Amino acid sequence: MARKKKATAKTLPMRILEEKGIAYKARPQARKQLTAEGVAQDLGVPVGWVVKAMIVQRSDGSFALVVIPGDRQLSLKKFGTRLGDKNVQMASQRDVQRVTGFQVGAVSVLGYRRDDVPAYLDEGVLALERAIISSGRADMGLQLVPHDLLAVLDAQVGDFSS
């Protein structure tokens, strides 16, 4: 008798994409990965396609999401200049989990606990052939068309990486 393949439970980011009518492809990984490089290696894709969701804390204590290609580094100087806040810093691991509800390394660009986190999209993401975001789990990504991130995030676009 043939064994049925276990169905994957839908994560919050999957449900949000479906509610907004955005097509995606679930990309299960061989094992849990917490870096863009590891995800890219497991999926056999360029590391740039695996976008990073970075949580930044402003000097007033508020948070922002910055989405950048996996082969780039976030420039806090560029991002701070955009915000008019030269004291921005990466959020602590504790704050990332508290704000997003996701484990560091598996932070999705969608489905946060808090809805007061504005999104900023690095223009390099829009130049990608495909984007793979975290599903909210460390063992599966979600592949979609990069421009669809604009529709789902209502993000401001700029040059935030180096």
JOFEN-V466517 format. One line per field, one symbol per residue. psi: psi as a letter, one per 20 degrees, with the letter a starting at -180 (. if undefined). Layout:
psi: ???
This chain:
psi: pppqppqpqprghghggghjkpprppnqrhrppjqhggggghikrqhhhnqpoppqprhjirqqpppqqijrqpohggghghiknikqrpqqgghghgghjqqpikpriqlqhqjkoqqppphhhiiqgqporqiiqjjproprphhhhghhhlqpqaojr.
